[in-house]
């Protein structure tokens, strides 16, 4: 690492760029949500507007492995620069969209850049700081991510209401331009070390484009099936079965391609090394359980507690207060008892919090779920950061991008699976509870019921209470399912994760190749 980047003063511009990049990727995942009425009113396309979110999520998720490998092959800086430029191009195109189809397509372009931002920012943060200092930068990035994601709907609503929805995308330009300038001006990488699998210098780095295309196609089909199943078509319909079947065939083809590739996008060692594989599974389970607070808690706050959208957002936002604090303090715990045990304590606490949610009184007070979210944020901060820091510390520079991308990819896939599974559970419970409702013609899905409850005159007092209780029961079952996901994460840590992480020590001035680095056992 250049000497300028080994001092706090030298790192500041780069850290500022990383935080701006993280903010861009996070806020654009949620900023569109409150502007949908204005966008649909201007462009039409009500039947497909959900793809404004799904398209962005798909593009971010399926490109993470590719960007991770590219950053290991060509360096972090060119990948991050390309990601920022692609994101800004997508933002300009979104602002110029002339119909809903064009806007969805340009949101996918944005997501292609967002994938580079997410994965590369986390990797550079690990490159800049030694093991003992990484919790600080990761806690800062977690704070930026959480704050931006929660602020997104508020900013989007203000811009759509008082200006024009196109400004939702145009505000990315000055922020992205500053981030781009900071990266170009201040991020200087050392000469790239060669991984142990390629000890001799090659004439030109090879990119596994066939594998990249296979991973992209597999992920796109699978996530499309998960996102649209039960929404655009029934789960057991021909489109769902066809997409799941095609994704299974492509997954098998991807394995064949990656085994034959000289430089695979998803190397076999990602799943052969117990530490990385178990962390992937644990964070995938975390993605599952995160659906409960992020997707269903606002619905609970509005439909059961009767709060408005902004107040409902504040109930969820308290989680962003405790998460970065516990993440920043987690190093004091894992330096004493190790990464694995610290993560187990965090997930055990999260399991108890999730199980406590169905025990809340009906209708309850807003501070009840807010308190649980405060505790959940503290628990997950103690769980996630030690695992990310720990797994990044088990590999050298030449493998860190791929490792970080695999972790983030599994978390994103888990979140997509959770949205599909828990959405089906919630709608099933809701439909069963509404069978004996004192009014006929009630909608059978959670979103439609929530919209209907916004009209005070839609139901009688008895019918309104019955519907609210049905929503309460549906969300309770979602939290029980989320507790099951927490149990799966614990199971992965207990049965698969090594007791001691095989930590690699790297000199701060010259990162070594994975095969040359020395290994140590602490923190465990």
One Martini backbone bead per residue (centre of mass of N, CA, C, O) as a GRO file, in nm:
protein
  524
    1UNK     BB    1   0.096   0.035   0.023
    2UNK     BB    2   0.093   0.344   0.008
    3UNK     BB    3   0.196   0.564   0.244
    4UNK     BB    4  -0.056   0.762   0.228
    5UNK     BB    5  -0.257   0.500   0.307
    6UNK     BB    6  -0.130   0.454   0.620
    7UNK     BB    7  -0.276   0.716   0.700
    8UNK     BB    8  -0.539   0.892   0.808
    9UNK     BB    9  -0.505   1.137   0.615
   10UNK     BB   10  -0.469   0.968   0.348
   11UNK     BB   11  -0.758   0.816   0.373
   12UNK     BB   12  -0.993   1.020   0.375
   13UNK     BB   13  -1.067   1.053   0.071
   14UNK     BB   14  -1.128   0.753   0.026
   15UNK     BB   15  -1.345   0.720   0.242
   16UNK     BB   16  -1.534   0.930   0.122
   17UNK     BB   17  -1.577   0.777  -0.142
   18UNK     BB   18  -1.694   0.520  -0.017
   19UNK     BB   19  -1.939   0.656   0.121
   20UNK     BB   20  -2.064   0.772  -0.136
   21UNK     BB   21  -2.096   0.503  -0.286
   22UNK     BB   22  -2.273   0.366  -0.072
   23UNK     BB   23  -2.503   0.575  -0.078
   24UNK     BB   24  -2.589   0.537  -0.369
   25UNK     BB   25  -2.662   0.232  -0.358
   26UNK     BB   26  -2.870   0.254  -0.121
   27UNK     BB   27  -3.075   0.483  -0.201
   28UNK     BB   28  -3.161   0.350  -0.486
   29UNK     BB   29  -3.326   0.109  -0.353
   30UNK     BB   30  -3.562   0.332  -0.210
   31UNK     BB   31  -3.635   0.617  -0.348
   32UNK     BB   32  -3.883   0.521  -0.537
   33UNK     BB   33  -4.125   0.432  -0.356
   34UNK     BB   34  -4.265   0.733  -0.304
   35UNK     BB   35  -4.279   0.797  -0.643
   36UNK     BB   36  -4.479   0.614  -0.797
   37UNK     BB   37  -4.732   0.787  -0.854
   38UNK     BB   38  -4.582   0.997  -1.034
   39UNK     BB   39  -4.460   0.802  -1.239
   40UNK     BB   40  -4.723   0.666  -1.333
   41UNK     BB   41  -4.869   0.934  -1.411
   42UNK     BB   42  -4.650   0.995  -1.641
   43UNK     BB   43  -4.580   0.685  -1.775
   44UNK     BB   44  -4.709   0.454  -1.656
   45UNK     BB   45  -4.714   0.108  -1.576
   46UNK     BB   46  -4.852  -0.033  -1.323
   47UNK     BB   47  -4.808  -0.350  -1.380
   48UNK     BB   48  -4.459  -0.294  -1.379
   49UNK     BB   49  -4.333  -0.117  -1.139
   50UNK     BB   50  -4.177  -0.335  -0.963
   51UNK     BB   51  -3.920  -0.331  -1.161
   52UNK     BB   52  -3.775  -0.088  -1.033
   53UNK     BB   53  -3.667  -0.283  -0.805
   54UNK     BB   54  -3.599  -0.561  -0.928
   55UNK     BB   55  -3.396  -0.472  -1.146
   56UNK     BB   56  -3.186  -0.357  -0.954
   57UNK     BB   57  -3.144  -0.610  -0.778
   58UNK     BB   58  -3.057  -0.803  -1.000
   59UNK     BB   59  -2.808  -0.649  -1.103
   60UNK     BB   60  -2.651  -0.640  -0.841
   61UNK     BB   61  -2.638  -0.944  -0.772
   62UNK     BB   62  -2.525  -1.082  -1.049
   63UNK     BB   63  -2.249  -0.889  -1.047
   64UNK     BB   64  -2.073  -0.945  -0.798
   65UNK     BB   65  -1.883  -1.178  -0.891
   66UNK     BB   66  -1.755  -1.028  -1.128
   67UNK     BB   67  -1.634  -0.785  -0.973
   68UNK     BB   68  -1.461  -0.947  -0.782
   69UNK     BB   69  -1.277  -1.072  -1.001
   70UNK     BB   70  -1.188  -0.808  -1.143
   71UNK     BB   71  -1.048  -0.685  -0.888
   72UNK     BB   72  -0.833  -0.918  -0.873
   73UNK     BB   73  -0.720  -0.877  -1.171
   74UNK     BB   74  -0.721  -0.531  -1.215
   75UNK     BB   75  -0.837  -0.398  -0.972
   76UNK     BB   76  -1.021  -0.169  -0.791
   77UNK     BB   77  -1.020   0.107  -0.936
   78UNK     BB   78  -1.137   0.041  -1.222
   79UNK     BB   79  -1.401  -0.082  -1.115
   80UNK     BB   80  -1.506   0.164  -0.957
   81UNK     BB   81  -1.506   0.364  -1.188
   82UNK     BB   82  -1.696   0.205  -1.373
   83UNK     BB   83  -1.933   0.195  -1.172
   84UNK     BB   84  -1.984   0.499  -1.144
   85UNK     BB   85  -2.029   0.562  -1.440
   86UNK     BB   86  -2.264   0.363  -1.486
   87UNK     BB   87  -2.448   0.485  -1.272
   88UNK     BB   88  -2.465   0.773  -1.396
   89UNK     BB   89  -2.575   0.693  -1.668
   90UNK     BB   90  -2.832   0.564  -1.555
   91UNK     BB   91  -2.939   0.825  -1.423
   92UNK     BB   92  -2.972   0.993  -1.678
   93UNK     BB   93  -3.162   0.795  -1.823
   94UNK     BB   94  -3.386   0.797  -1.611
   95UNK     BB   95  -3.447   1.107  -1.637
   96UNK     BB   96  -3.513   1.049  -1.967
   97UNK     BB   97  -3.753   0.887  -1.954
   98UNK     BB   98  -4.058   0.798  -2.159
   99UNK     BB   99  -4.111   0.518  -2.013
  100UNK     BB  100  -4.134   0.238  -1.823
  101UNK     BB  101  -3.945   0.056  -1.987
  102UNK     BB  102  -3.706   0.251  -1.989
  103UNK     BB  103  -3.674   0.281  -1.682
  104UNK     BB  104  -3.615  -0.014  -1.622
  105UNK     BB  105  -3.366  -0.041  -1.801
  106UNK     BB  106  -3.205   0.192  -1.651
  107UNK     BB  107  -3.209   0.057  -1.372
  108UNK     BB  108  -3.027  -0.175  -1.460
  109UNK     BB  109  -2.786  -0.001  -1.521
  110UNK     BB  110  -2.755   0.099  -1.237
  111UNK     BB  111  -2.713  -0.187  -1.111
  112UNK     BB  112  -2.446  -0.247  -1.255
  113UNK     BB  113  -2.302  -0.025  -1.088
  114UNK     BB  114  -2.391  -0.107  -0.796
  115UNK     BB  115  -2.230  -0.372  -0.779
  116UNK     BB  116  -1.951  -0.234  -0.776
  117UNK     BB  117  -1.991  -0.063  -0.526
  118UNK     BB  118  -2.047  -0.271  -0.309
  119UNK     BB  119  -1.801  -0.468  -0.336
  120UNK     BB  120  -1.551  -0.269  -0.367
  121UNK     BB  121  -1.579  -0.103  -0.111
  122UNK     BB  122  -1.537  -0.338   0.092
  123UNK     BB  123  -1.256  -0.421  -0.016
  124UNK     BB  124  -1.100  -0.155   0.021
  125UNK     BB  125  -1.139  -0.135   0.324
  126UNK     BB  126  -0.964  -0.392   0.379
  127UNK     BB  127  -0.703  -0.283   0.241
  128UNK     BB  128  -0.651  -0.018   0.419
  129UNK     BB  129  -0.690  -0.204   0.678
  130UNK     BB  130  -0.617  -0.350   0.943
  131UNK     BB  131  -0.765  -0.568   1.146
  132UNK     BB  132  -0.797  -0.373   1.404
  133UNK     BB  133  -0.940  -0.131   1.208
  134UNK     BB  134  -1.196  -0.241   1.050
  135UNK     BB  135  -1.448  -0.184   1.229
  136UNK     BB  136  -1.460   0.120   1.178
  137UNK     BB  137  -1.513   0.126   0.870
  138UNK     BB  138  -1.752  -0.073   0.871
  139UNK     BB  139  -1.932   0.101   1.055
  140UNK     BB  140  -1.948   0.343   0.868
  141UNK     BB  141  -2.073   0.192   0.627
  142UNK     BB  142  -2.322   0.093   0.780
  143UNK     BB  143  -2.433   0.372   0.845
  144UNK     BB  144  -2.463   0.472   0.556
  145UNK     BB  145  -2.647   0.251   0.455
  146UNK     BB  146  -2.880   0.277   0.658
  147UNK     BB  147  -2.939   0.580   0.625
  148UNK     BB  148  -2.991   0.578   0.318
  149UNK     BB  149  -3.219   0.367   0.308
  150UNK     BB  150  -3.411   0.532   0.498
  151UNK     BB  151  -3.394   0.813   0.337
  152UNK     BB  152  -3.500   0.751   0.055
  153UNK     BB  153  -3.815   0.786   0.081
  154UNK     BB  154  -3.802   1.080   0.178
  155UNK     BB  155  -3.652   1.205  -0.061
  156UNK     BB  156  -3.843   1.104  -0.281
  157UNK     BB  157  -4.100   1.246  -0.176
  158UNK     BB  158  -3.994   1.538  -0.186
  159UNK     BB  159  -3.917   1.551  -0.487
  160UNK     BB  160  -4.194   1.460  -0.604
  161UNK     BB  161  -4.370   1.684  -0.450
  162UNK     BB  162  -4.168   1.963  -0.504
  163UNK     BB  163  -4.077   1.875  -0.793
  164UNK     BB  164  -3.935   1.599  -0.956
  165UNK     BB  165  -3.877   1.269  -1.013
  166UNK     BB  166  -3.607   1.312  -1.180
  167UNK     BB  167  -3.436   1.411  -0.928
  168UNK     BB  168  -3.374   1.134  -0.808
  169UNK     BB  169  -3.136   1.097  -1.029
  170UNK     BB  170  -2.982   1.376  -1.049
  171UNK     BB  171  -2.851   1.379  -0.753
  172UNK     BB  172  -2.620   1.174  -0.828
  173UNK     BB  173  -2.414   1.345  -0.988
  174UNK     BB  174  -2.255   1.513  -0.774
  175UNK     BB  175  -2.184   1.277  -0.589
  176UNK     BB  176  -2.043   1.099  -0.804
  177UNK     BB  177  -1.831   1.307  -0.893
  178UNK     BB  178  -1.682   1.326  -0.626
  179UNK     BB  179  -1.613   1.027  -0.598
  180UNK     BB  180  -1.454   1.006  -0.862
  181UNK     BB  181  -1.235   1.216  -0.799
  182UNK     BB  182  -1.124   1.081  -0.540
  183UNK     BB  183  -1.036   0.819  -0.672
  184UNK     BB  184  -0.849   0.929  -0.895
  185UNK     BB  185  -0.668   1.110  -0.698
  186UNK     BB  186  -0.627   0.905  -0.415
  187UNK     BB  187  -0.622   0.617  -0.541
  188UNK     BB  188  -0.344   0.395  -0.469
  189UNK     BB  189  -0.209   0.113  -0.594
  190UNK     BB  190  -0.048  -0.156  -0.582
  191UNK     BB  191   0.099  -0.405  -0.689
  192UNK     BB  192  -0.023  -0.693  -0.807
  193UNK     BB  193  -0.078  -0.981  -0.676
  194UNK     BB  194  -0.034  -1.324  -0.699
  195UNK     BB  195  -0.181  -1.600  -0.693
  196UNK     BB  196  -0.114  -1.929  -0.624
  197UNK     BB  197  -0.261  -2.033  -0.896
  198UNK     BB  198  -0.057  -1.788  -1.041
  199UNK     BB  199   0.278  -1.769  -1.028
  200UNK     BB  200   0.296  -1.694  -1.324
  201UNK     BB  201   0.325  -1.469  -1.552
  202UNK     BB  202   0.105  -1.329  -1.765
  203UNK     BB  203   0.042  -1.167  -2.054
  204UNK     BB  204  -0.279  -1.185  -1.989
  205UNK     BB  205  -0.558  -1.141  -1.843
  206UNK     BB  206  -0.822  -1.363  -1.773
  207UNK     BB  207  -1.166  -1.382  -1.866
  208UNK     BB  208  -1.472  -1.540  -1.769
  209UNK     BB  209  -1.724  -1.487  -1.978
  210UNK     BB  210  -1.889  -1.747  -1.974
  211UNK     BB  211  -1.931  -1.750  -1.668
  212UNK     BB  212  -2.062  -1.473  -1.643
  213UNK     BB  213  -2.308  -1.538  -1.820
  214UNK     BB  214  -2.408  -1.780  -1.654
  215UNK     BB  215  -2.447  -1.633  -1.385
  216UNK     BB  216  -2.639  -1.415  -1.490
  217UNK     BB  217  -2.862  -1.605  -1.599
  218UNK     BB  218  -2.919  -1.764  -1.345
  219UNK     BB  219  -2.984  -1.526  -1.154
  220UNK     BB  220  -3.211  -1.398  -1.323
  221UNK     BB  221  -3.410  -1.638  -1.326
  222UNK     BB  222  -3.429  -1.691  -1.023
  223UNK     BB  223  -3.513  -1.401  -0.928
  224UNK     BB  224  -3.761  -1.378  -1.107
  225UNK     BB  225  -3.914  -1.614  -0.981
  226UNK     BB  226  -3.914  -1.495  -0.688
  227UNK     BB  227  -4.041  -1.210  -0.745
  228UNK     BB  228  -4.303  -1.310  -0.932
  229UNK     BB  229  -4.394  -1.516  -0.754
  230UNK     BB  230  -4.729  -1.464  -0.652
  231UNK     BB  231  -4.781  -1.204  -0.846
  232UNK     BB  232  -4.786  -1.253  -1.168
  233UNK     BB  233  -4.790  -1.563  -1.072
  234UNK     BB  234  -4.819  -1.863  -0.986
  235UNK     BB  235  -4.608  -2.094  -0.847
  236UNK     BB  236  -4.743  -2.352  -1.030
  237UNK     BB  237  -4.687  -2.232  -1.290
  238UNK     BB  238  -4.535  -2.224  -1.589
  239UNK     BB  239  -4.343  -1.982  -1.542
  240UNK     BB  240  -4.220  -2.077  -1.275
  241UNK     BB  241  -4.125  -2.361  -1.358
  242UNK     BB  242  -3.954  -2.266  -1.598
  243UNK     BB  243  -3.755  -2.085  -1.441
  244UNK     BB  244  -3.653  -2.296  -1.240
  245UNK     BB  245  -3.558  -2.501  -1.450
  246UNK     BB  246  -3.363  -2.317  -1.607
  247UNK     BB  247  -3.184  -2.242  -1.361
  248UNK     BB  248  -3.089  -2.533  -1.304
  249UNK     BB  249  -2.951  -2.584  -1.574
  250UNK     BB  250  -2.759  -2.336  -1.559
  251UNK     BB  251  -2.619  -2.418  -1.299
  252UNK     BB  252  -2.489  -2.673  -1.413
  253UNK     BB  253  -2.339  -2.526  -1.641
  254UNK     BB  254  -2.170  -2.342  -1.458
  255UNK     BB  255  -2.006  -2.562  -1.321
  256UNK     BB  256  -1.870  -2.665  -1.576
  257UNK     BB  257  -1.736  -2.399  -1.664
  258UNK     BB  258  -1.577  -2.337  -1.397
  259UNK     BB  259  -1.402  -2.600  -1.399
  260UNK     BB  260  -1.260  -2.519  -1.688
  261UNK     BB  261  -1.160  -2.261  -1.593
  262UNK     BB  262  -0.881  -2.073  -1.526
  263UNK     BB  263  -1.067  -1.800  -1.429
  264UNK     BB  264  -1.308  -1.808  -1.233
  265UNK     BB  265  -1.566  -1.636  -1.100
  266UNK     BB  266  -1.638  -1.904  -0.921
  267UNK     BB  267  -1.449  -2.052  -0.727
  268UNK     BB  268  -1.409  -2.348  -0.560
  269UNK     BB  269  -1.282  -2.229  -0.289
  270UNK     BB  270  -1.536  -2.087  -0.176
  271UNK     BB  271  -1.662  -2.392  -0.094
  272UNK     BB  272  -1.406  -2.551   0.029
  273UNK     BB  273  -1.387  -2.341   0.243
  274UNK     BB  274  -1.523  -2.335   0.545
  275UNK     BB  275  -1.529  -2.041   0.621
  276UNK     BB  276  -1.663  -1.923   0.366
  277UNK     BB  277  -1.908  -2.112   0.340
  278UNK     BB  278  -2.033  -2.052   0.623
  279UNK     BB  279  -2.064  -1.746   0.584
  280UNK     BB  280  -2.245  -1.757   0.342
  281UNK     BB  281  -2.478  -1.907   0.486
  282UNK     BB  282  -2.520  -1.712   0.724
  283UNK     BB  283  -2.577  -1.454   0.542
  284UNK     BB  284  -2.810  -1.577   0.390
  285UNK     BB  285  -2.989  -1.606   0.644
  286UNK     BB  286  -2.989  -1.305   0.707
  287UNK     BB  287  -3.137  -1.219   0.453
  288UNK     BB  288  -3.395  -1.357   0.527
  289UNK     BB  289  -3.459  -1.210   0.809
  290UNK     BB  290  -3.456  -0.907   0.699
  291UNK     BB  291  -3.744  -0.904   0.578
  292UNK     BB  292  -3.916  -0.856   0.824
  293UNK     BB  293  -3.835  -0.556   0.891
  294UNK     BB  294  -3.812  -0.417   0.597
  295UNK     BB  295  -4.106  -0.519   0.484
  296UNK     BB  296  -4.322  -0.583   0.739
  297UNK     BB  297  -4.310  -0.357   0.953
  298UNK     BB  298  -4.448  -0.121   0.803
  299UNK     BB  299  -4.714  -0.272   0.770
  300UNK     BB  300  -4.770  -0.307   1.071
  301UNK     BB  301  -4.762  -0.004   1.152
  302UNK     BB  302  -5.002   0.078   0.964
  303UNK     BB  303  -5.227  -0.158   1.000
  304UNK     BB  304  -5.212  -0.197   1.324
  305UNK     BB  305  -5.115   0.095   1.450
  306UNK     BB  306  -5.188   0.347   1.247
  307UNK     BB  307  -4.958   0.459   1.090
  308UNK     BB  308  -4.771   0.643   0.908
  309UNK     BB  309  -4.517   0.629   0.687
  310UNK     BB  310  -4.312   0.793   0.855
  311UNK     BB  311  -4.355   0.659   1.132
  312UNK     BB  312  -4.292   0.374   1.030
  313UNK     BB  313  -3.998   0.440   0.954
  314UNK     BB  314  -3.902   0.502   1.248
  315UNK     BB  315  -3.937   0.220   1.366
  316UNK     BB  316  -3.708   0.104   1.181
  317UNK     BB  317  -3.467   0.318   1.219
  318UNK     BB  318  -3.357   0.231   1.504
  319UNK     BB  319  -3.166   0.010   1.395
  320UNK     BB  320  -2.948   0.228   1.290
  321UNK     BB  321  -2.838   0.298   1.580
  322UNK     BB  322  -2.727   0.010   1.693
  323UNK     BB  323  -2.563  -0.128   1.475
  324UNK     BB  324  -2.297   0.051   1.453
  325UNK     BB  325  -2.223   0.034   1.751
  326UNK     BB  326  -2.186  -0.275   1.775
  327UNK     BB  327  -1.985  -0.297   1.543
  328UNK     BB  328  -1.762  -0.111   1.668
  329UNK     BB  329  -1.748  -0.303   1.941
  330UNK     BB  330  -1.682  -0.601   1.841
  331UNK     BB  331  -1.369  -0.614   1.871
  332UNK     BB  332  -1.372  -0.650   2.185
  333UNK     BB  333  -1.490  -0.936   2.158
  334UNK     BB  334  -1.324  -1.096   1.930
  335UNK     BB  335  -1.044  -1.052   2.074
  336UNK     BB  336  -1.135  -1.258   2.307
  337UNK     BB  337  -1.340  -1.498   2.152
  338UNK     BB  338  -1.395  -1.447   1.857
  339UNK     BB  339  -1.576  -1.460   1.571
  340UNK     BB  340  -1.773  -1.698   1.613
  341UNK     BB  341  -1.880  -1.633   1.900
  342UNK     BB  342  -1.980  -1.351   1.841
  343UNK     BB  343  -2.186  -1.432   1.622
  344UNK     BB  344  -2.349  -1.624   1.805
  345UNK     BB  345  -2.445  -1.411   2.002
  346UNK     BB  346  -2.591  -1.229   1.800
  347UNK     BB  347  -2.790  -1.451   1.684
  348UNK     BB  348  -2.919  -1.531   1.952
  349UNK     BB  349  -3.042  -1.253   2.006
  350UNK     BB  350  -3.207  -1.238   1.744
  351UNK     BB  351  -3.383  -1.484   1.800
  352UNK     BB  352  -3.523  -1.368   2.053
  353UNK     BB  353  -3.645  -1.116   1.920
  354UNK     BB  354  -3.816  -1.262   1.702
  355UNK     BB  355  -3.982  -1.431   1.915
  356UNK     BB  356  -4.107  -1.169   2.059
  357UNK     BB  357  -4.301  -1.043   1.852
  358UNK     BB  358  -4.561  -1.235   1.884
  359UNK     BB  359  -4.589  -1.122   2.201
  360UNK     BB  360  -4.720  -0.880   2.132
  361UNK     BB  361  -4.956  -0.672   2.180
  362UNK     BB  362  -5.295  -0.600   2.109
  363UNK     BB  363  -5.195  -0.338   1.934
  364UNK     BB  364  -5.024  -0.154   2.083
  365UNK     BB  365  -4.713   0.018   2.073
  366UNK     BB  366  -4.464   0.169   1.899
  367UNK     BB  367  -4.233   0.100   2.113
  368UNK     BB  368  -4.226  -0.203   2.091
  369UNK     BB  369  -4.096  -0.250   1.807
  370UNK     BB  370  -3.869  -0.044   1.847
  371UNK     BB  371  -3.718  -0.198   2.067
  372UNK     BB  372  -3.666  -0.453   1.901
  373UNK     BB  373  -3.502  -0.307   1.677
  374UNK     BB  374  -3.277  -0.212   1.859
  375UNK     BB  375  -3.188  -0.502   1.939
  376UNK     BB  376  -3.147  -0.617   1.654
  377UNK     BB  377  -2.924  -0.426   1.562
  378UNK     BB  378  -2.721  -0.511   1.780
  379UNK     BB  379  -2.709  -0.812   1.705
  380UNK     BB  380  -2.628  -0.782   1.396
  381UNK     BB  381  -2.367  -0.623   1.443
  382UNK     BB  382  -2.237  -0.869   1.605
  383UNK     BB  383  -2.256  -1.064   1.351
  384UNK     BB  384  -2.158  -0.945   1.074
  385UNK     BB  385  -1.879  -0.804   1.107
  386UNK     BB  386  -1.701  -1.042   1.207
  387UNK     BB  387  -1.742  -1.210   0.948
  388UNK     BB  388  -1.630  -1.014   0.738
  389UNK     BB  389  -1.357  -0.961   0.868
  390UNK     BB  390  -1.274  -1.257   0.897
  391UNK     BB  391  -1.293  -1.351   0.595
  392UNK     BB  392  -1.099  -1.129   0.482
  393UNK     BB  393  -0.852  -1.241   0.675
  394UNK     BB  394  -0.821  -1.535   0.511
  395UNK     BB  395  -0.716  -1.351   0.276
  396UNK     BB  396  -0.573  -1.214   0.020
  397UNK     BB  397  -0.570  -0.974  -0.208
  398UNK     BB  398  -0.624  -1.178  -0.464
  399UNK     BB  399  -0.912  -1.285  -0.296
  400UNK     BB  400  -1.098  -1.058  -0.168
  401UNK     BB  401  -1.305  -0.985  -0.385
  402UNK     BB  402  -1.436  -1.265  -0.417
  403UNK     BB  403  -1.512  -1.307  -0.120
  404UNK     BB  404  -1.690  -1.056  -0.078
  405UNK     BB  405  -1.889  -1.116  -0.310
  406UNK     BB  406  -1.996  -1.389  -0.201
  407UNK     BB  407  -2.123  -1.276   0.055
  408UNK     BB  408  -2.312  -1.062  -0.076
  409UNK     BB  409  -2.458  -1.255  -0.265
  410UNK     BB  410  -2.586  -1.439  -0.047
  411UNK     BB  411  -2.743  -1.214   0.093
  412UNK     BB  412  -2.916  -1.130  -0.151
  413UNK     BB  413  -3.044  -1.404  -0.210
  414UNK     BB  414  -3.174  -1.438   0.067
  415UNK     BB  415  -3.360  -1.191   0.037
  416UNK     BB  416  -3.517  -1.294  -0.208
  417UNK     BB  417  -3.621  -1.552  -0.082
  418UNK     BB  418  -3.761  -1.419   0.161
  419UNK     BB  419  -3.967  -1.249   0.004
  420UNK     BB  420  -4.110  -1.494  -0.123
  421UNK     BB  421  -4.172  -1.677   0.121
  422UNK     BB  422  -4.298  -1.464   0.321
  423UNK     BB  423  -4.514  -1.364   0.128
  424UNK     BB  424  -4.664  -1.635   0.110
  425UNK     BB  425  -4.720  -1.667   0.410
  426UNK     BB  426  -4.878  -1.406   0.460
  427UNK     BB  427  -5.105  -1.455   0.249
  428UNK     BB  428  -5.204  -1.724   0.366
  429UNK     BB  429  -5.283  -1.625   0.648
  430UNK     BB  430  -5.469  -1.397   0.561
  431UNK     BB  431  -5.675  -1.563   0.401
  432UNK     BB  432  -5.760  -1.744   0.641
  433UNK     BB  433  -5.854  -1.503   0.836
  434UNK     BB  434  -6.073  -1.382   0.610
  435UNK     BB  435  -6.303  -1.596   0.583
  436UNK     BB  436  -6.458  -1.473   0.867
  437UNK     BB  437  -6.537  -1.206   0.780
  438UNK     BB  438  -6.778  -0.930   0.824
  439UNK     BB  439  -6.690  -0.909   0.511
  440UNK     BB  440  -6.700  -0.884   0.178
  441UNK     BB  441  -6.444  -0.856  -0.067
  442UNK     BB  442  -6.166  -0.905   0.028
  443UNK     BB  443  -5.854  -0.892  -0.002
  444UNK     BB  444  -5.578  -1.149  -0.029
  445UNK     BB  445  -5.348  -0.934   0.008
  446UNK     BB  446  -5.137  -0.733   0.181
  447UNK     BB  447  -5.123  -0.478   0.003
  448UNK     BB  448  -5.430  -0.440  -0.041
  449UNK     BB  449  -5.507  -0.416   0.258
  450UNK     BB  450  -5.333  -0.172   0.326
  451UNK     BB  451  -5.473   0.021   0.126
  452UNK     BB  452  -5.761  -0.011   0.243
  453UNK     BB  453  -5.688   0.100   0.540
  454UNK     BB  454  -5.641   0.405   0.445
  455UNK     BB  455  -5.956   0.397   0.440
  456UNK     BB  456  -6.176   0.478   0.685
  457UNK     BB  457  -6.454   0.393   0.503
  458UNK     BB  458  -6.423   0.090   0.406
  459UNK     BB  459  -6.497  -0.005   0.703
  460UNK     BB  460  -6.597  -0.123   0.969
  461UNK     BB  461  -6.502  -0.159   1.286
  462UNK     BB  462  -6.509  -0.471   1.288
  463UNK     BB  463  -6.360  -0.517   1.020
  464UNK     BB  464  -6.103  -0.363   1.087
  465UNK     BB  465  -6.019  -0.538   1.327
  466UNK     BB  466  -6.003  -0.804   1.173
  467UNK     BB  467  -5.787  -0.716   0.970
  468UNK     BB  468  -5.569  -0.636   1.172
  469UNK     BB  469  -5.543  -0.919   1.297
  470UNK     BB  470  -5.459  -1.060   1.037
  471UNK     BB  471  -5.199  -0.900   0.994
  472UNK     BB  472  -5.071  -0.970   1.263
  473UNK     BB  473  -5.053  -1.276   1.208
  474UNK     BB  474  -4.885  -1.267   0.949
  475UNK     BB  475  -4.635  -1.126   1.076
  476UNK     BB  476  -4.580  -1.333   1.295
  477UNK     BB  477  -4.504  -1.564   1.096
  478UNK     BB  478  -4.265  -1.419   0.975
  479UNK     BB  479  -4.099  -1.406   1.241
  480UNK     BB  480  -4.082  -1.707   1.278
  481UNK     BB  481  -3.929  -1.754   1.014
  482UNK     BB  482  -3.689  -1.570   1.092
  483UNK     BB  483  -3.606  -1.745   1.332
  484UNK     BB  484  -3.535  -1.987   1.154
  485UNK     BB  485  -3.304  -1.843   1.007
  486UNK     BB  486  -3.136  -1.795   1.262
  487UNK     BB  487  -3.099  -2.096   1.321
  488UNK     BB  488  -2.941  -2.156   1.060
  489UNK     BB  489  -2.703  -1.973   1.120
  490UNK     BB  490  -2.620  -2.117   1.379
  491UNK     BB  491  -2.577  -2.395   1.252
  492UNK     BB  492  -2.346  -2.311   1.065
  493UNK     BB  493  -2.154  -2.216   1.293
  494UNK     BB  494  -2.146  -2.484   1.461
  495UNK     BB  495  -2.088  -2.708   1.217
  496UNK     BB  496  -1.881  -2.542   1.000
  497UNK     BB  497  -1.727  -2.348   1.160
  498UNK     BB  498  -1.441  -2.276   1.267
  499UNK     BB  499  -1.306  -2.205   1.568
  500UNK     BB  500  -1.060  -2.098   1.387
  501UNK     BB  501  -0.941  -1.850   1.206
  502UNK     BB  502  -0.727  -1.832   0.919
  503UNK     BB  503  -0.517  -1.592   0.951
  504UNK     BB  504  -0.382  -1.326   0.762
  505UNK     BB  505  -0.068  -1.169   0.733
  506UNK     BB  506  -0.001  -0.824   0.636
  507UNK     BB  507   0.180  -0.593   0.523
  508UNK     BB  508   0.104  -0.250   0.502
  509UNK     BB  509   0.302  -0.196   0.231
  510UNK     BB  510   0.282  -0.520   0.111
  511UNK     BB  511   0.092  -0.717  -0.029
  512UNK     BB  512   0.038  -1.050  -0.045
  513UNK     BB  513   0.009  -1.340  -0.153
  514UNK     BB  514  -0.175  -1.605  -0.066
  515UNK     BB  515   0.076  -1.814  -0.072
  516UNK     BB  516   0.278  -1.609   0.114
  517UNK     BB  517   0.124  -1.582   0.355
  518UNK     BB  518   0.079  -1.558   0.682
  519UNK     BB  519  -0.047  -1.755   0.950
  520UNK     BB  520  -0.301  -1.722   1.201
  521UNK     BB  521  -0.524  -1.778   1.496
  522UNK     BB  522  -0.551  -1.468   1.569
  523UNK     BB  523  -0.838  -1.433   1.582
  524UNK     BB  524  -1.091  -1.690   1.608
   0.00000   0.00000   0.00000
